[in-house]
Amino acid sequence: MKQHTTFYAIALSFLISTSHAEVVLDGTLGPAGPLTGPNFLIDTQLGQSVGNNIFHSFQSFNLNQAESATFTGPLGIQNVISRVTGGQASQIDGLLSLKIPEANLYFLNPTGIIFGPNAKIDVPASLYLSTADYLKLKDGGIFDATQPDNTLLTVAPPAAFGFLNQNPAAIRFENSQLVLPNNERLGKISRGEEVATTTLSLIGGDIFIKNGQIFTYGNDIHLVSVASLGEVPIVPSQLTDNSFTAYGTLSISHDTSTRTVGNLDASGLGGGEIFIRVGQMLLDNAWIFADTFGHQNGRGITIHATETLALENGSRITTESYQTQTSPIEVTGAAGPITIEANDLHLTNGSQISSTSQTAGQAGNINVSVRDTLSLVGINQNIPSAITSDSYASGSAGNITISANRFVMNEDAQIRAFTQGLGESGRIYLGIRTLEMQSGAQINVSVGDPRHFQGTHQGGTLTIDATDSVFITGKSNYLNNVTGLFSNTFTQGSGGTIKINAFNLTVEKGASIQALTTLNGNAGHIMLNVDTLNLTEAGTIRTNTLFGQGQGGTITVTAGQRLSIEGQGSGIAVSTDKNSQGAGGYIDIQTFELCINNAGGISARSEGQGNAGDIILQLGNKLLMNQGSIRTSATSADGGNIQITAPHYFYLVNSEITTSVGTGFGGGGNITLIPEFVIQDQTPIIAQAYGGPGGNIQITTTGIYQFPPVAASPIDASSQLGIDGEIFISLPDVDALENVFALSSEFNDRSGLLKRCSVQDIDNPSTFKVFTVPKNRRRAPDSFYSGF
């Protein structure tokens, strides 16, 4: 793209510097010959009037610096329509003006239109610039610029631009600052009056804008680039999918960050609409704005790219509601929506698509539909590549909807629909095949400002529907961000909800899925529905209440095949901190097989005044633990309960299943285990308390098999100062001979049993010992208490 743009810049400079300024009539609609400059006056007598239309036809049309061309005519004329038939591109480096109030100007040159650095426009209504071959009128009339003899002039207004070849000519801008002024219209808007919207329209082949700025003061901007035969309606949003077999390229680039407005800018008291229909769209440090700073809502930005849309080096596509020095006392207009369709969409080096609010107006909704790959990568001067719909004042954040085949986020990239003001957080929905997040990438629907908590607004909802996998890994190399999904609440409101439906979900290397709340709101909910869930190398899923009266959040997991938790710091956790008064949340997991290894764990913790939450595990097969933990704990309140059921066995090695209370008079939580049998190797099962009663332990199984030393695998329900809990162990009715269980020979080879979750081999399997207890309840012997 940069090489192509450089070549274009050299060619353009040559054309402008060597061209001979001329406006020459071709004689097809009136007199022929050149007009007198440098200020060319083009009145009705030089063309042909038909109803409210005036038609002009030129052999050539060029303007150099300090030259002007002014179209005039009687009041009541609605459209001034001109064409260039001589086969040379029009080079405009002067003033193009129309002096008929409320009239539109149409300018067609099938050979090309080039705007230089001194080009200016002064048109009271809409301006249409096109390299089309003909202009079609609504009643079937034709104004043909390629074959003038085919022309049929009528009183009807224009309907469509027609293209007759596969390679329409380009429209080019070089250092041009084109403004569509309308002081009368602006005055009416500021007084709250309804006014008609005008348009600056570019319809042609490839469109190149280098260091150019097109500003319309809240009027619309329409750009269509085509590369085949067909017709573009005057209102291009009416284009159907089969209107053209191919579309062209829109390239916008800017050499520096110095500019007063966007390269395409429809901002105003009521933000104008920007509509773009192209094949590929390449933005290099380019800005496209359609902001509002008045009472009227922005009309938004719509982009259709049949191929690639690429934003690089800090490019922006933005709709915003914000306050200016000339704004009304309070801006209430909502930011306009953004709709993007492309085959591929890439945002790199701090480029952003955003619809935000700095006012009482709501941020706009963003809808992105990508047929293949969507990627957000990199930062630029600490600004991440991002898609955002945020609010920083009293307006609410907008909603973001994204569909893609493959979605990649890397190097601190962000998707956000949060608010740091008094508005509500937005919602984010991803409908994808795969999602890959790494190196500090984040998706965020948080609400409130962590620097000063205020408001009662709730966290947003984040939903991910992935037909294949979601992969979340690592931390930032630049901004110190944790990779992950976040619905945090820094207000009095409750936390939001995170929902994931996927075939496979992996969270690893310090990445996190988190719903946190502060003050009195309840923590958010996390709901996962997957086939396999892998948490490794400090990958976490957690909800947390920092302080206040809010309840801890809940985590529900349905994993059809397997849930694997591997490594120090990896796990699923719900907690309330020491300054909180609410009860801890609960964890509810349903999976076929659960594996917890190498210091991974599942926990429900309360460090404040509220009780710890519960852990409920329903397994379709077995539980395998090697240096893992399942625990609930409370500092002074009641410990939470643990319930685990499985139709097959528990294999517990150097692990723990515990409910505990550190101090105070809270009771230990209850533990209920219902496996086929339990293999216990240095794994305590404990429901202990300090001043309150110990929790009860109930185990329903066909047998409990323990490795020596037996004391390293206690089953204990004691209280240090209070009443001990009770232990209920239910075994089948057996006679004395059946109190000794012979181990099956298949236990001699444990590799098949343990490979899937990497549980370490254990020496001397024949040293298993049997501990059986009649079905009537009894306390476990003191020798089973290890002091844990």
C-alpha positions in Angstrom: 0.0 0.0 0.0 2.8 2.5 0.8 4.6 1.9 -2.5 1.4 2.3 -4.4 0.6 5.5 -2.6 4.1 6.9 -3.2 3.8 6.3 -6.9 0.4 7.9 -7.0 1.7 11.0 -5.2 4.5 11.5 -7.7 2.2 11.0 -10.6 -0.4 13.4 -9.2 2.2 16.1 -8.5 3.3 15.9 -12.1 -0.2 16.1 -13.5 -1.2 19.1 -11.5 2.0 21.0 -12.1 1.9 20.5 -15.9 -1.8 20.7 -16.6 -3.2 23.7 -18.5 -6.2 25.2 -16.7 -9.2 25.1 -18.9 -13.0 24.8 -18.9 -14.1 24.0 -22.4 -17.7 23.3 -23.5 -18.2 20.4 -26.0 -21.2 21.9 -27.8 -23.5 19.0 -27.2 -26.0 20.9 -25.0 -25.2 24.5 -26.0 -22.3 26.6 -27.3 -18.8 25.1 -27.8 -15.4 26.4 -26.9 -13.3 27.6 -23.9 -14.6 29.8 -21.2 -12.8 32.9 -19.9 -10.9 32.5 -16.6 -9.4 32.5 -14.1 -12.9 32.8 -12.6 -15.1 30.7 -14.9 -18.8 31.6 -14.7 -21.1 28.8 -15.8 -24.7 30.0 -16.2 -27.9 28.6 -17.6 -27.3 29.8 -21.2 -24.2 27.5 -21.4 -26.2 24.4 -20.8 -29.8 23.1 -21.1 -32.6 23.5 -18.6 -35.2 20.7 -18.3 -37.7 21.3 -15.4 -35.7 21.7 -12.2 -32.6 20.3 -13.8 -29.8 22.2 -15.5 -27.4 20.1 -17.7 -23.9 21.1 -18.7 -21.4 19.3 -21.0 -17.7 20.0 -21.1 -14.9 18.9 -23.4 -12.5 19.4 -20.5 -12.7 20.8 -17.0 -9.6 21.7 -15.0 -8.9 24.3 -12.3 -5.5 25.5 -11.1 -4.6 27.2 -7.9 -6.4 30.6 -7.5 -8.9 29.7 -10.2 -12.6 29.1 -9.7 -15.6 27.7 -11.5 -19.0 29.0 -10.4 -22.3 27.4 -11.5 -25.3 29.8 -11.4 -29.0 29.7 -12.4 -32.5 30.8 -11.3 -34.1 30.1 -8.0 -36.0 26.8 -7.9 -33.4 24.8 -9.7 -32.8 21.6 -7.7 -30.0 19.9 -9.6 -27.1 21.2 -11.6 -25.7 18.2 -13.6 -22.4 18.3 -15.5 -20.3 15.9 -17.5 -16.8 15.8 -19.1 -16.7 14.0 -22.4 -13.2 14.7 -23.8 -11.4 11.7 -22.4 -9.1 13.6 -20.0 -9.2 13.5 -16.2 -10.3 16.6 -14.4 -7.6 18.2 -12.3 -9.2 20.5 -9.7 -6.9 22.6 -7.6 -9.1 25.6 -7.3 -12.6 26.5 -6.1 -15.6 24.5 -7.3 -18.7 26.6 -6.5 -22.5 26.5 -6.9 -24.6 29.7 -6.3 -28.1 28.4 -6.5 -29.7 28.1 -3.0 -30.6 24.6 -2.0 -29.4 23.1 -5.3 -27.3 19.9 -5.7 -24.2 19.7 -7.9 -23.4 16.6 -9.9 -20.0 16.3 -11.6 -19.2 13.3 -13.9 -15.9 12.5 -15.6 -15.5 8.9 -16.7 -11.7 9.4 -17.2 -11.0 10.5 -13.6 -11.2 13.3 -11.1 -8.1 14.5 -9.2 -8.2 17.0 -6.4 -5.0 18.9 -5.5 -3.9 20.7 -2.3 -5.6 24.0 -3.1 -9.0 22.5 -4.1 -12.1 23.9 -2.4 -15.8 23.4 -2.7 -18.7 25.8 -1.9 -22.0 24.0 -2.6 -25.3 24.9 -0.8 -26.7 21.3 -0.8 -25.3 18.0 -1.9 -22.2 17.4 -4.1 -21.9 14.2 -6.2 -18.5 13.5 -7.8 -18.3 10.4 -10.0 -16.3 8.7 -12.7 -19.5 6.8 -13.9 -20.2 6.5 -17.6 -23.7 7.9 -17.3 -26.2 9.3 -14.8 -29.7 7.6 -14.9 -32.7 9.7 -14.1 -35.7 8.4 -12.2 -38.1 8.3 -15.2 -35.6 6.4 -17.4 -33.8 9.4 -18.8 -30.0 9.1 -19.4 -27.2 11.7 -19.1 -24.4 9.9 -20.8 -20.8 11.1 -20.5 -19.1 8.3 -22.5 -21.6 8.2 -25.4 -23.3 11.7 -25.4 -25.5 10.7 -28.4 -27.3 8.3 -26.1 -28.5 11.1 -23.8 -32.2 11.6 -23.1 -32.8 14.5 -20.8 -36.0 14.6 -18.6 -37.4 16.6 -15.7 -36.8 13.7 -13.2 -34.2 13.9 -10.6 -31.1 11.6 -10.8 -31.5 8.0 -9.7 -28.2 6.1 -10.2 -24.7 6.2 -11.5 -24.0 3.7 -14.3 -20.7 2.0 -15.1 -20.1 0.3 -18.5 -16.6 -1.3 -18.1 -14.6 -3.4 -15.7 -12.1 -0.7 -14.8 -13.8 2.6 -13.9 -11.4 5.5 -13.4 -10.2 6.6 -10.0 -11.0 9.6 -7.8 -7.9 11.0 -6.1 -7.2 13.5 -3.4 -3.7 14.9 -2.5 -3.4 17.2 0.5 -6.9 18.4 -0.2 -9.1 20.0 2.5 -12.6 19.9 1.2 -15.4 21.4 3.4 -19.1 21.2 2.6 -20.1 24.5 4.4 -23.7 25.4 5.1 -24.0 28.2 7.6 -27.8 28.5 7.2 -28.2 24.8 8.0 -25.9 25.0 11.0 -27.9 28.0 12.4 -31.2 26.1 12.1 -29.7 23.0 13.9 -28.4 25.2 16.7 -31.9 26.6 17.1 -33.4 23.1 17.3 -35.0 23.3 13.8 -35.4 20.3 11.6 -33.3 20.5 8.4 -32.7 18.3 5.5 -29.4 16.4 5.3 -27.1 17.0 2.4 -24.4 14.6 1.1 -20.9 14.7 -0.3 -20.7 11.6 -2.5 -17.8 10.0 -4.2 -18.8 7.2 -6.7 -16.2 5.7 -9.0 -13.4 3.3 -9.4 -10.6 3.2 -6.9 -10.6 6.1 -4.4 -7.3 7.4 -3.0 -7.1 10.0 -0.3 -3.6 11.0 0.9 -3.2 13.7 3.6 -6.7 14.8 2.6 -9.6 15.9 4.8 -13.2 15.9 3.8 -15.4 17.7 6.4 -19.2 18.1 6.1 -20.4 19.8 9.4 -22.8 16.9 10.2 -23.8 16.2 6.6 -23.5 12.8 5.1 -20.5 11.3 3.3 -21.0 8.4 0.8 -18.2 6.6 -0.9 -18.6 3.7 -3.4 -15.7 2.1 -5.3 -16.7 -0.4 -8.0 -14.7 -2.6 -10.4 -17.4 -4.0 -12.8 -20.5 -3.1 -14.7 -23.5 -2.0 -12.8 -25.4 0.9 -11.3 -25.0 2.7 -8.0 -28.2 4.3 -6.6 -28.0 7.9 -5.6 -28.6 6.6 -2.1 -25.9 3.8 -2.1 -27.3 2.0 0.9 -30.0 0.7 -1.5 -27.3 -1.3 -3.3 -28.2 -5.0 -3.5 -25.7 -7.8 -3.1 -25.7 -8.6 -6.8 -25.5 -5.0 -8.1 -21.8 -5.5 -9.0 -19.6 -8.6 -9.4 -16.6 -6.7 -8.1 -15.8 -3.6 -6.0 -12.7 -1.5 -6.0 -10.2 -0.1 -3.4 -10.5 2.8 -1.0 -7.1 3.8 0.3 -6.8 6.6 3.0 -3.4 7.5 4.4 -1.9 10.3 6.4 1.8 11.1 6.9 1.5 12.8 10.3 -0.8 13.0 13.3 -1.3 16.8 12.7 -4.8 17.5 11.4 -7.8 19.4 12.6 -10.5 17.0 11.5 -10.8 13.5 10.3 -9.8 12.4 6.8 -13.4 11.6 6.4 -15.4 13.6 8.9 -19.2 14.0 9.1 -19.1 15.3 12.7 -21.5 18.1 13.7 -24.3 19.2 16.0 -26.0 16.1 14.7 -23.4 13.6 13.5 -23.8 12.8 9.8 -23.9 9.4 8.2 -20.8 7.9 6.6 -21.6 5.0 4.1 -18.8 3.1 2.4 -19.1 0.3 -0.1 -15.8 -1.1 -1.5 -13.9 -4.3 -2.3 -10.9 -3.6 0.0 -10.4 -0.7 2.3 -6.9 0.3 3.5 -6.4 2.8 6.3 -2.9 4.0 7.3 -2.9 6.5 10.2 -6.3 7.5 8.8 -9.3 8.9 10.8 -12.9 8.5 9.9 -15.3 10.4 12.3 -19.0 10.8 12.5 -19.4 12.4 15.9 -22.2 14.4 17.5 -21.9 17.4 19.8 -25.5 18.5 20.0 -29.0 17.3 20.9 -29.4 15.3 17.7 -28.3 11.6 17.7 -25.4 10.7 15.4 -26.4 8.7 12.3 -23.4 6.4 12.4 -20.9 4.7 10.1 -21.6 1.8 7.7 -18.9 0.0 5.9 -19.2 -2.9 3.5 -16.0 -4.5 2.2 -16.2 -7.6 0.1 -12.5 -8.3 0.7 -10.2 -6.9 3.4 -10.7 -4.0 5.7 -7.3 -3.1 7.3 -6.7 -0.3 9.9 -3.0 0.2 10.8 -0.8 2.7 12.6 -3.4 4.3 14.8 -6.2 4.5 12.3 -9.7 5.4 13.7 -13.3 4.7 12.8 -15.2 6.6 15.4 -18.7 7.9 16.4 -18.7 9.8 19.6 -21.0 12.0 21.7 -18.9 14.8 23.2 -19.0 18.3 24.5 -17.2 21.2 22.7 -16.8 24.8 23.5 -19.6 25.6 21.0 -21.9 22.8 22.1 -25.2 23.4 23.9 -25.0 23.5 27.7 -25.6 19.8 27.9 -25.1 17.5 24.9 -27.8 14.7 24.9 -27.3 13.3 21.4 -26.4 9.6 21.3 -23.3 8.5 19.4 -24.2 6.9 16.1 -24.0 3.1 15.5 -21.1 1.5 13.6 -21.8 -1.4 11.2 -19.0 -3.2 9.4 -19.1 -6.1 7.0 -15.9 -7.6 5.5 -14.3 -10.8 4.5 -11.3 -10.0 6.7 -10.9 -7.2 9.3 -7.5 -6.3 10.7 -6.7 -3.7 13.3 -3.0 -3.2 14.1 -0.6 -0.8 15.9 -3.2 1.0 18.1 -6.0 1.2 15.5 -9.5 1.4 16.8 -13.2 1.2 16.0 -15.1 3.0 18.7 -18.5 4.5 19.5 -18.2 6.3 22.9 -20.0 8.8 25.0 -18.5 11.7 27.0 -22.0 13.2 27.6 -25.5 12.3 28.7 -26.0 10.7 25.3 -25.6 6.9 25.0 -22.6 5.3 23.2 -23.5 3.7 19.9 -23.9 0.1 19.2 -21.2 -1.7 17.1 -22.0 -4.6 14.8 -19.1 -6.3 13.1 -19.6 -9.2 10.7 -16.5 -10.9 9.3 -16.7 -13.9 7.0 -13.1 -15.2 7.7 -10.6 -13.6 10.1 -10.9 -10.7 12.5 -7.6 -9.7 14.2 -6.7 -7.0 16.7 -3.0 -6.7 17.4 -0.6 -4.2 19.0 -0.4 -0.8 20.7 0.7 2.6 19.5 1.9 5.1 22.2 0.1 3.0 24.8 -3.1 3.0 22.9 -4.2 -0.6 22.1 -5.9 -1.8 19.0 -9.5 -2.1 20.1 -13.2 -2.2 19.3 -15.0 -0.1 22.0 -18.4 1.3 22.9 -17.6 3.0 26.2 -19.2 5.7 28.3 -17.3 8.2 30.6 -20.2 10.4 31.7 -23.9 9.8 32.5 -24.7 8.1 29.2 -24.7 4.3 29.0 -22.2 2.2 27.0 -23.4 0.6 23.8 -23.6 -3.0 22.8 -21.0 -4.8 20.6 -21.9 -7.7 18.4 -19.2 -9.6 16.5 -19.4 -12.6 14.2 -16.3 -14.1 12.6 -14.8 -17.4 11.6 -11.5 -16.9 13.4 -11.0 -14.1 16.0 -7.4 -13.2 17.1 -6.6 -10.7 19.8 -2.9 -10.1 20.7 -0.6 -7.6 22.4 -3.0 -5.8 24.7 -5.9 -5.6 22.1 -9.3 -4.9 23.7 -13.0 -5.3 23.2 -14.8 -3.0 25.6 -18.4 -1.9 26.4 -17.8 -0.5 29.9 -18.7 2.7 31.6 -16.6 4.7 34.0 -19.3 7.3 34.6 -22.9 6.9 35.9 -24.3 5.0 32.9 -25.0 1.3 32.5 -22.4 -1.0 31.0 -23.0 -2.4 27.6 -23.3 -6.0 26.3 -20.9 -7.9 24.2 -21.8 -10.9 22.0 -19.3 -12.9 20.0 -20.5 -15.5 17.5 -17.4 -17.2 16.2 -15.7 -20.5 15.4 -12.5 -19.9 17.3 -11.2 -17.1 19.7 -7.5 -16.7 20.4 -6.5 -14.2 23.1 -2.9 -13.7 24.3 -0.3 -11.2 25.6 -2.7 -8.9 27.6 -5.7 -9.0 25.3 -9.0 -8.3 27.1 -12.7 -8.3 26.6 -14.4 -6.1 29.2 -18.0 -5.2 30.2 -17.1 -3.6 33.5 -18.9 -0.7 35.1 -17.7 2.2 37.4 -14.3 3.7 38.1 -11.9 1.8 40.3 -10.5 5.2 41.5 -13.7 6.4 43.1 -16.8 4.2 43.4 -20.2 5.8 42.7 -23.5 4.9 41.2 -25.7 1.8 41.4 -25.1 0.4 37.9 -24.5 -3.2 37.1 -21.8 -4.9 35.2 -22.6 -5.9 31.6 -23.2 -9.3 30.0 -20.5 -10.9 27.9 -21.6 -13.9 25.8 -19.3 -16.0 23.6 -20.7 -18.7 21.3 -17.8 -20.6 19.8 -18.5 -23.6 17.6 -14.9 -24.7 18.1 -12.4 -23.3 20.7 -11.7 -20.4 23.0 -8.0 -20.0 23.9 -7.0 -17.4 26.5 -3.3 -17.2 27.5 -0.6 -15.1 29.1 0.0 -11.5 30.3 1.0 -8.3 28.6 4.5 -7.5 27.6 3.8 -3.8 27.5 0.8 -2.5 29.6 1.0 -5.1 32.4 -2.5 -6.4 31.5 -3.8 -9.9 32.4 -5.3 -11.6 29.3 -8.9 -12.4 30.0 -12.6 -11.7 30.1 -13.9 -9.2 32.7 -17.2 -8.1 34.0 -16.2 -6.1 37.1 -18.3 -3.7 39.1 -16.9 -0.6 40.9 -20.3 0.8 42.0 -23.1 -0.2 44.4 -24.5 -2.4 41.6 -24.1 -6.1 41.0 -21.5 -7.7 38.8 -22.3 -8.7 35.3 -22.5 -12.2 33.7 -20.0 -14.0 31.5 -21.3 -16.8 29.4 -19.3 -19.1 27.2 -20.5 -21.9 25.0 -17.6 -23.6 23.2 -16.2 -27.0 22.3 -13.0 -26.4 24.1 -12.0 -23.7 26.5 -8.4 -23.2 27.7 -7.2 -20.6 30.2 -3.5 -20.6 30.9 -0.3 -18.8 31.9 -1.9 -16.3 34.3 -4.9 -15.5 32.1 -8.3 -15.1 33.8 -12.1 -15.1 33.5 -13.3 -12.7 36.2 -16.5 -11.2 37.6 -15.7 -8.9 40.5 -17.7 -6.5 42.5 -17.2 -3.8 45.2 -19.4 -2.1 47.8 -22.8 -3.6 48.2 -23.5 -5.2 44.9 -23.4 -8.9 44.4 -20.5 -10.4 42.4 -21.2 -11.4 38.9 -21.9 -14.9 37.5 -19.8 -17.0 35.2 -21.5 -19.7 33.2 -19.5 -22.1 31.0 -20.9 -24.8 28.8 -18.1 -26.7 27.0 -16.9 -30.1 26.0 -13.5 -29.7 27.6 -12.2 -27.1 30.0 -8.4 -26.8 30.7 -6.9 -24.5 33.3 -3.1 -24.6 33.4 -0.1 -22.6 34.6 -2.1 -20.2 36.8 -5.1 -19.9 34.5 -8.1 -18.9 36.7 -11.9 -18.6 36.6 -13.1 -16.5 39.6 -15.6 -14.2 41.1 -14.8 -11.9 44.0 -16.6 -9.5 46.4 -14.0 -7.0 47.6 -16.0 -5.3 50.4 -19.4 -4.2 51.4 -22.5 -6.3 51.8 -22.6 -7.9 48.4 -22.8 -11.7 48.0 -20.0 -13.6 46.3 -20.6 -14.6 42.7 -21.4 -18.0 41.3 -19.6 -20.1 38.8 -21.4 -22.9 36.9 -19.5 -25.2 34.6 -20.9 -27.9 32.4 -18.0 -29.8 30.7 -19.3 -32.7 28.7 -16.0 -34.6 28.6 -13.4 -33.3 31.0 -12.4 -30.5 33.3 -8.6 -30.4 33.9 -6.9 -28.1 36.4 -3.2 -28.2 36.3 -0.4 -26.2 38.0 0.3 -23.8 40.8 -2.3 -21.0 40.9 -4.7 -22.7 38.4 -8.2 -23.1 39.5 -11.8 -22.1 39.9 -12.5 -19.8 42.9 -15.3 -17.7 44.4 -14.4 -15.4 47.3 -15.3 -12.5 49.5 -12.5 -10.4 51.0 -12.0 -9.5 54.6 -13.8 -6.2 54.4 -17.0 -7.7 53.0 -20.1 -8.8 54.8 -21.8 -10.9 52.2 -21.7 -14.6 51.9 -19.3 -16.3 49.5 -20.6 -17.5 46.2 -21.0 -21.1 45.1 -19.4 -23.3 42.5 -21.5 -25.9 40.6 -19.7 -28.2 38.2 -21.0 -31.0 36.0 -18.4 -32.9 34.0 -17.7 -36.5 32.9 -14.2 -36.5 34.4 -12.5 -34.1 36.8 -8.7 -33.9 37.0 -6.8 -31.6 39.5 -3.0 -31.8 39.6 0.2 -30.1 40.7 -1.3 -27.5 43.1 -4.4 -26.7 41.1 -7.6 -26.4 42.9 -11.3 -25.5 43.3 -12.2 -23.1 46.2 -14.9 -21.1 47.9 -13.6 -18.7 50.4 -14.9 -16.0 52.8 -12.5 -13.8 54.6 -15.2 -11.4 55.8 -18.3 -11.8 57.9 -20.3 -13.9 55.5 -20.3 -17.6 55.2 -18.2 -19.3 52.6 -19.9 -20.6 49.5 -20.6 -24.2 48.6 -18.9 -26.4 46.0 -21.1 -29.0 44.2 -19.4 -31.4 41.8 -21.4 -33.9 39.7 -19.2 -36.2 37.8 -20.2 -38.7 35.1 -17.1 -40.9 35.6 -14.4 -40.2 38.2 -12.3 -37.8 40.1 -8.5 -37.8 39.8 -6.4 -35.6 42.0 -2.6 -35.5 42.4 -1.4 -32.5 44.6 -4.7 -30.9 44.1 -7.3 -29.3 46.4 -11.0 -28.9 46.7 -11.7 -26.6 49.7 -14.1 -24.2 51.2 -12.8 -21.8 54.0 -14.0 -19.0 56.2 -12.0 -16.8 58.4 -14.7 -16.5 61.1 -18.1 -17.4 59.6 -19.4 -20.8 58.6 -17.4 -22.8 56.2 -19.0 -23.8 52.9 -20.2 -27.3 52.0 -18.6 -29.7 49.5 -20.6 -32.3 47.7 -19.0 -34.6 45.2 -20.8 -37.5 43.4 -19.4 -39.9 40.8 -20.5 -43.3 39.6 -16.9 -44.5 39.6 -13.9 -43.9 41.9 -12.0 -41.0 43.5 -8.3 -41.3 43.1 -6.7 -38.9 45.6 -2.9 -38.5 45.9 -1.2 -35.9 48.0 -4.3 -33.8 47.8 -7.0 -32.4 50.1 -10.8 -32.1 50.3 -11.4 -29.7 53.2 -13.9 -27.3 54.7 -12.4 -25.1 57.4 -12.9 -22.1 59.7 -9.8 -20.2 60.8 -11.1 -18.4 63.9 -14.3 -17.4 65.6 -17.4 -19.5 66.2 -18.4 -20.4 62.7 -19.1 -24.0 62.0 -17.1 -26.1 59.6 -18.8 -26.9 56.4 -20.2 -30.4 55.6 -18.6 -32.8 53.1 -20.7 -35.3 51.2 -18.9 -37.8 48.9 -20.7 -40.4 46.8 -18.2 -42.4 44.7 -18.0 -46.1 43.8 -14.9 -46.3 45.9 -12.1 -44.0 47.2 -8.4 -44.5 46.9 -6.7 -42.3 49.4 -3.0 -41.6 49.4 -1.8 -38.9 51.8 -5.0 -37.0 51.2 -7.0 -35.6 54.2 -10.7 -35.3 54.1 -11.4 -32.7 56.8 -14.4 -30.6 57.9 -12.8 -28.7 60.8 -13.7 -25.6 62.9 -12.2 -23.5 65.6 -14.7 -22.3 68.1 -17.9 -23.6 66.4 -18.9 -27.1 65.6 -16.9 -29.2 63.1 -18.7 -30.0 59.9 -20.2 -33.4 59.2 -18.7 -35.8 56.7 -20.8 -38.3 54.9 -19.2 -40.8 52.5 -21.4 -43.3 50.6 -19.1 -45.9 48.8 -18.3 -49.5 48.4 -14.9 -49.0 50.0 -12.1 -46.7 51.0 -8.6 -47.8 50.2 -5.7 -46.1 51.9 -1.9 -46.1 51.3 0.4 -46.0 54.3 0.9 -44.1 56.4 -2.8 -44.1 57.2 -2.3 -41.0 59.5 -1.5 -39.0 56.4 -5.0 -39.5 55.1 -7.3 -38.6 57.9 -11.0 -38.3 57.7 -11.7 -35.8 60.4 -14.6 -33.6 61.5 -13.2 -32.0 64.6 -13.4 -28.6 66.2 -10.5 -27.1 68.2 -12.7 -25.5 70.8 -16.2 -26.5 69.9 -18.2 -29.7 69.3 -16.8 -32.2 66.9 -18.8 -32.9 63.8 -19.9 -36.4 62.9 -18.7 -38.8 60.2 -21.1 -41.1 58.4 -19.6 -43.7 56.2 -22.0 -46.0 54.4 -20.8 -49.3 53.0 -22.7 -52.3 51.7 -23.8 -54.9 54.3 -20.8 -57.3 54.6 -19.8 -60.2 56.8 -16.4 -60.3 58.5 -14.7 -62.0 55.6 -15.8 -59.3 53.3 -14.2 -56.5 55.4 -11.0 -57.1 53.4 -11.2 -56.1 49.8 -8.8 -57.8 47.4 -7.4 -55.4 44.9 -8.1 -56.2 41.3 -5.1 -57.2 39.2 -5.8 -54.4 36.8 -4.5 -52.0 39.5 -1.0 -53.4 38.9 -0.8 -51.2 35.7 -1.9 -47.7 36.6 -0.7 -46.0 33.4 -4.0 -46.3 31.6 -5.8 -45.0 34.6 -3.6 -41.9 35.1 -2.2 -40.9 31.7 -5.1 -38.6 30.8 -4.6 -36.2 33.7 -0.9 -36.8 34.4 -1.4 -38.2 37.9 2.0 -39.5 39.1 2.6 -43.2 39.5 2.6 -44.6 43.0 5.0 -47.2 44.2 4.0 -50.6 45.6 0.3 -50.7 44.7 0.0 -54.0 46.6 0.3 -52.0 49.9 -3.2 -50.6 49.6 -5.0 -51.0 53.0 -8.7 -51.3 53.5 -10.7 -49.2 55.9 -14.3 -50.3 56.2 -16.9 -49.0 58.5 -20.4 -50.5 59.1 -23.3 -48.5 57.9 -24.1 -47.2 61.4 -22.4 -43.9 62.0 -19.3 -43.5 64.0 -16.4 -41.1 64.6 -13.2 -41.8 62.7 -10.5 -43.1 65.0 -8.1 -40.4 66.4 -5.2 -42.0 64.5 -6.8 -40.7 61.3 -6.3 -37.1 62.4 -3.0 -35.8 61.0 -3.1 -32.3 62.5 -3.9 -30.8 59.1 
